[in-house]
């Protein structure tokens, strides 16, 4: 049975509607994980460290895709709830066109900045060539990557979450197959992994572009676009939290790498790379649930259905907390086999990664609430509150923790900083839910 945004959502219906988005985010996270596995096991730990070192900068350049996807989805969902389907499609078309144009400009700038940024971040002579070889190829796929990030939100708003999952599975399959062929079989090293990733991004970004350009059965279609500055400003405001979050995560990752080079050297960067790959999968569950529920919240906000908003918040908090408990248990249970999968060939690196894994797993217990809370306020078109939560979670709490705690606990302090920052962000989110309740009535 087809589930509509206008429906009343029970726990089961909410899970069924959001599950494709959760799986979609998990599969998207696997891209980097597969690259990392093949590079680490077939090329070596220095190229593996190089890829992880430059990746935050590359993801920073693609952050606009998250912002436009989340912010645009919130406003488009609100328009649909208000019965303004034509305005929703006109806005959708404008956002896709602007993204393509801006992405091309950002990719060109990234090519110029890649070397000086890698050097400024502290890439040594051993890692710098790998950073440049991998980064230059990935920048070619930046427009497709940004579209892919956007469509992950727009699929749900268009009431096509399953299609989003199918396209993402195709993209993930492309990445895995080409990594196996180009790196595992043909030994094309970092370049092979980069080409595999760009090809998968092309599938994830261009296939939905073709779908929405043609007549289709969804709520959205790309058609005539006209510039609407006021709507664009609202979209950017709504999506500012996702932009802040992704920019901050990239900046914080660069800071973590710098701290790890200081306290543990190249091995520390490699261990952090493994931990982040696994964290991406676990966090993707929380992000996917938030992406899957956000258009529902926006629709009922636009329809002024306060009782459904209250129900969605209550059910969402309970479900995301259950996911957090499961992720904590899974993190502790699979710490050793997952660490061995990437760096089992180096005992010292393996032990460093395993210890970090067991500490960082505790952060899964707290990260779910601020992720869902930030998305909830974005869906309510309250981008300011959402952005504050995201900014405090990353740029304030994580930066402060990673700078201060290593002074007390050495390398362990870097791993502990993630747990402390997520706990602080959970408290802040709970406070905002209480403070904003009279305004939104949930």
C-alpha positions in Angstrom: 0.0 0.0 0.0 1.3 3.4 -0.9 2.1 5.7 2.0 1.4 9.4 1.5 2.8 12.4 3.3 -0.7 13.3 4.3 -1.3 10.0 6.2 -1.5 9.5 9.9 1.7 7.7 10.9 1.8 4.9 13.3 5.1 3.4 14.5 5.0 0.8 11.8 4.1 3.2 9.0 6.8 5.6 10.1 9.4 2.9 10.0 8.2 1.6 6.6 8.3 5.1 5.1 11.8 6.0 6.5 13.4 2.6 6.0 14.4 3.2 2.4 16.1 6.4 3.4 18.0 4.7 6.1 19.2 2.0 3.8 20.0 4.6 1.2 22.2 6.5 3.6 23.9 3.3 4.7 24.7 2.3 1.1 26.0 5.8 0.4 28.3 5.5 3.4 29.7 2.3 1.9 31.3 4.1 -1.0 34.2 5.5 1.1 34.3 2.3 3.1 34.9 0.2 0.1 37.5 2.5 -1.3 39.2 2.4 2.1 39.2 -1.4 2.3 40.8 -1.8 -1.1 43.3 1.0 -0.7 44.4 -0.2 2.7 44.6 -3.9 1.8 45.9 -3.7 -1.8 47.9 -0.4 -1.9 49.1 0.2 1.7 48.6 2.2 4.8 50.3 5.3 3.6 48.0 5.8 0.6 45.1 4.8 2.9 46.1 7.6 5.3 46.5 10.0 2.4 42.9 9.4 1.2 41.5 9.9 4.7 43.6 13.0 5.1 42.2 14.8 2.0 38.7 13.5 2.2 37.3 16.1 4.7 38.3 18.9 2.3 36.5 17.1 -0.6 33.4 16.6 1.5 33.5 20.2 2.5 33.2 21.3 -1.1 30.1 19.1 -1.6 28.3 20.4 1.6 26.1 22.7 -0.5 24.3 19.6 -1.8 23.2 18.7 1.8 22.1 22.2 2.5 19.9 22.6 -0.7 18.5 19.1 -0.3 17.4 19.5 3.3 16.4 23.1 3.1 14.6 22.7 -0.3 12.8 19.6 0.9 11.5 21.4 3.9 10.1 24.3 1.9 8.8 22.1 -0.9 7.1 19.8 1.6 5.5 22.8 3.2 4.2 24.0 -0.2 2.7 20.6 -0.8 1.0 20.6 2.5 -0.5 24.0 1.7 -1.7 22.7 -1.7 0.8 24.7 -3.8 2.0 21.9 -6.1 3.0 24.2 -9.0 5.1 26.4 -6.7 6.8 23.3 -5.3 7.8 22.1 -8.8 9.0 25.5 -9.9 11.2 25.8 -6.8 12.5 22.2 -7.3 13.5 23.0 -10.9 15.3 26.2 -9.9 17.3 24.4 -7.1 18.5 21.7 -9.4 19.7 24.1 -12.1 21.5 26.4 -9.6 23.2 23.4 -8.0 24.7 22.2 -11.3 26.0 25.7 -12.1 27.5 26.3 -8.7 28.9 22.8 -8.5 30.9 23.4 -11.7 32.4 26.6 -10.2 33.2 24.9 -6.9 34.9 22.0 -8.6 37.1 24.3 -10.6 38.1 26.2 -7.5 38.8 23.0 -5.7 41.3 21.9 -8.4 43.3 25.1 -7.7 43.1 24.8 -3.9 43.8 21.1 -3.5 47.6 21.3 -3.2 47.9 24.4 -1.0 45.2 23.0 1.3 46.8 19.6 1.7 50.1 21.2 2.5 48.5 23.7 4.9 46.8 20.8 6.7 50.1 19.1 7.3 50.3 16.4 4.7 53.9 15.1 4.7 56.0 14.1 1.6 54.7 10.6 1.9 51.0 11.4 1.9 50.9 14.5 -0.4 51.1 12.7 -3.8 48.3 10.4 -2.8 46.2 13.3 -1.6 46.6 15.0 -4.9 46.1 12.0 -7.1 42.9 10.9 -5.3 41.5 14.4 -4.9 41.9 15.6 -8.5 39.9 12.7 -9.8 37.1 13.0 -7.2 36.7 16.7 -8.0 35.6 15.8 -11.5 32.5 14.1 -10.0 31.6 16.9 -7.6 28.5 18.1 -9.6 27.1 14.6 -9.6 27.9 14.1 -5.9 26.1 17.3 -5.0 23.0 16.3 -7.0 23.1 12.9 -5.3 23.1 14.5 -1.9 20.1 16.6 -2.9 18.1 13.9 -4.4 18.4 11.8 -1.3 16.1 14.3 0.4 13.9 15.1 -2.7 13.1 11.4 -3.3 11.2 11.3 0.0 9.4 14.6 -0.6 8.4 13.2 -4.0 6.9 10.2 -2.2 9.5 7.9 -4.0 11.8 6.7 -1.1 12.0 3.2 -2.6 13.2 4.6 -5.9 15.9 6.5 -4.0 17.0 3.2 -2.4 17.2 1.4 -5.8 19.3 4.1 -7.4 21.6 4.2 -4.4 22.0 0.4 -4.5 22.9 0.7 -8.2 25.5 3.4 -7.4 26.9 1.4 -4.5 27.1 -1.8 -6.6 29.0 0.2 -9.3 31.5 1.4 -6.7 32.1 -2.1 -5.3 32.4 -3.7 -8.7 34.8 -1.1 -10.0 36.9 -1.1 -6.9 37.3 -4.9 -7.1 38.2 -4.6 -10.8 40.4 -1.5 -10.9 42.2 -1.9 -7.6 41.9 -5.5 -6.7 42.4 -7.0 -10.1 44.2 -4.4 -12.3 46.1 -2.8 -9.4 45.5 0.8 -10.5 46.0 1.9 -6.9 44.5 5.2 -5.7 43.5 6.3 -9.2 41.4 3.1 -9.6 39.5 3.7 -6.3 38.9 7.4 -7.3 37.5 6.4 -10.7 35.2 3.8 -9.0 33.9 6.5 -6.7 33.3 9.0 -9.4 31.4 6.4 -11.5 29.2 5.6 -8.6 28.5 9.2 -8.0 27.5 9.6 -11.6 24.9 6.9 -11.2 23.6 8.4 -8.0 23.4 11.9 -9.3 22.5 11.6 -13.0 20.0 8.8 -13.0 17.5 10.7 -10.8 18.2 13.9 -12.9 17.0 12.1 -16.0 14.0 10.6 -14.1 12.8 14.0 -12.8 13.3 15.7 -16.2 10.8 13.3 -17.8 7.1 12.9 -17.0 6.8 10.7 -13.9 4.4 9.5 -11.3 6.0 11.4 -8.4 4.9 14.7 -6.8 7.9 16.5 -8.4 9.2 17.1 -11.9 12.0 19.4 -13.3 10.4 21.8 -15.7 10.5 25.5 -16.4 12.7 27.3 -13.8 12.4 30.9 -12.8 14.7 32.6 -10.2 13.0 33.3 -6.9 15.4 35.0 -4.5 13.0 35.0 -1.6 12.4 31.3 -1.8 16.1 30.6 -2.3 16.9 32.6 0.8 14.4 30.5 2.7 15.8 27.3 1.4 19.4 28.3 2.4 18.2 29.4 5.8 16.3 26.1 6.3 19.3 24.1 5.2 21.9 26.1 7.0 22.0 23.5 9.8 23.0 20.8 7.4 25.5 23.1 5.7 26.9 24.1 9.1 27.0 20.5 10.2 28.8 19.2 7.1 31.2 22.1 6.9 31.9 21.7 10.6 32.4 18.0 10.3 34.9 18.5 7.6 36.8 21.2 9.5 36.7 19.1 12.7 38.0 16.1 10.8 40.9 18.1 9.5 41.6 19.2 13.1 41.4 15.6 14.3 43.9 14.6 11.6 46.2 17.4 12.7 46.0 16.3 16.4 46.5 12.6 15.5 49.6 13.5 13.4 50.9 15.2 16.6 50.0 12.5 19.1 50.3 9.3 17.0 51.7 10.1 13.5 50.6 8.4 10.3 49.2 5.4 12.2 46.8 7.7 14.1 45.4 9.1 10.9 45.0 5.6 9.5 43.2 4.5 12.7 40.9 7.5 12.6 40.1 6.7 9.0 38.9 3.2 9.9 36.8 4.6 12.8 35.2 7.2 10.6 34.3 4.7 7.9 32.5 2.6 10.5 31.0 5.6 12.2 29.6 6.8 8.8 27.5 3.6 8.6 26.2 3.8 12.1 25.5 7.5 11.9 23.8 6.9 8.5 21.0 5.1 10.3 20.3 8.2 12.3 20.6 10.5 9.3 18.5 8.3 7.1 15.7 8.2 9.7 15.8 12.0 10.0 15.8 12.4 6.2 12.9 10.0 5.8 10.7 11.7 8.4 11.6 15.3 7.6 9.2 15.7 4.6 6.3 14.2 6.7 7.0 16.8 9.4 7.2 19.6 6.8 3.9 18.5 5.2 1.9 18.4 8.4 3.5 21.7 9.5 2.3 23.3 6.3 -1.1 21.7 6.8 -1.2 23.0 10.4 -1.8 19.5 11.8 -0.4 20.1 15.3 -1.6 16.8 16.7 0.3 14.9 14.0 3.4 16.9 14.7 3.2 16.0 18.4 2.8 12.4 17.5 5.7 12.4 15.0 8.0 14.0 17.6 7.1 11.5 20.3 7.4 8.5 18.0 10.6 9.8 16.4 12.4 10.3 19.7 11.5 6.8 20.9 12.5 5.1 17.6 15.8 7.0 17.3 16.7 6.2 20.9 16.1 2.5 20.2 18.4 2.7 17.2 21.0 4.4 19.4 21.0 1.5 21.9 21.3 -1.0 19.0 24.2 0.9 17.5 26.1 1.0 20.8 25.7 -2.7 21.2 26.8 -3.4 17.6 29.8 -1.1 17.9 31.1 -2.9 21.0 30.3 -6.3 19.5 31.9 -5.8 16.1 34.9 -3.6 17.1 37.5 -6.3 16.7 36.4 -7.9 13.4 35.8 -4.5 11.8 39.2 -3.2 12.9 40.9 -6.4 11.6 39.1 -6.1 8.3 41.0 -2.9 7.5 44.3 -3.0 9.4 44.7 -6.6 10.6 48.0 -6.7 8.7 49.6 -4.3 11.2 49.3 -5.4 14.9 50.2 -2.0 16.5 47.8 -0.2 14.2 45.2 -2.8 14.9 45.4 -2.4 18.6 45.3 1.4 18.3 42.2 1.2 16.1 40.5 -1.3 18.4 41.0 0.8 21.5 39.6 3.9 19.7 36.7 1.9 18.4 35.6 0.8 21.9 35.7 4.3 23.2 34.0 6.0 20.2 31.2 3.4 20.2 29.8 5.2 23.3 29.2 8.3 21.2 26.5 6.4 19.3 24.3 6.4 22.4 24.1 10.2 22.3 24.5 11.3 18.6 21.0 10.2 17.5 19.1 12.9 19.4 21.0 16.0 18.1 20.9 14.6 14.6 17.1 14.0 14.7 16.5 17.2 16.6 18.4 19.4 14.1 16.5 17.7 11.2 13.2 18.2 13.1 13.7 22.0 13.3 14.8 22.2 9.7 11.6 20.4 8.7 9.6 23.1 10.7 11.4 25.7 8.6 13.2 26.9 11.7 16.7 26.9 10.2 18.2 29.1 12.9 17.5 26.7 15.7 18.6 23.8 13.6 21.9 25.6 12.7 22.6 26.5 16.4 22.3 22.8 17.4 24.6 21.7 14.5 27.1 24.5 15.2 27.3 23.8 18.9 27.6 20.0 18.3 30.5 20.2 16.0 32.3 23.6 15.9 32.0 24.3 19.6 31.8 21.0 21.5 33.9 18.8 19.3 36.6 21.5 18.7 36.9 22.3 22.4 37.0 18.6 23.4 39.6 17.6 20.8 41.9 20.5 21.7 41.6 20.1 25.5 41.1 16.4 26.3 44.3 15.1 24.7 46.2 17.3 27.2 44.7 15.2 30.0 44.4 11.8 28.4 46.9 11.8 25.5 45.6 9.8 22.5 42.6 8.5 24.4 41.5 12.1 24.8 40.9 12.4 21.1 38.6 9.4 21.1 36.8 10.5 24.3 36.2 14.0 22.7 33.5 12.5 20.4 31.6 11.0 23.4 31.7 14.2 25.4 30.7 16.5 22.5 27.7 14.3 21.6 26.5 14.2 25.2 26.6 18.0 25.4 24.7 18.3 22.1 22.0 15.9 23.4 21.4 18.2 26.4 21.2 21.3 24.1 18.7 19.6 21.8 16.4 18.6 24.7 16.5 22.2 25.9 15.5 23.6 22.5 12.6 21.1 22.2 11.3 22.4 25.5 11.8 26.1 24.7 10.3 25.9 21.2 7.2 23.8 22.2 4.9 26.8 22.8 5.7 28.3 19.3 5.1 25.1 17.3 2.6 23.3 19.6 4.1 19.9 19.2 
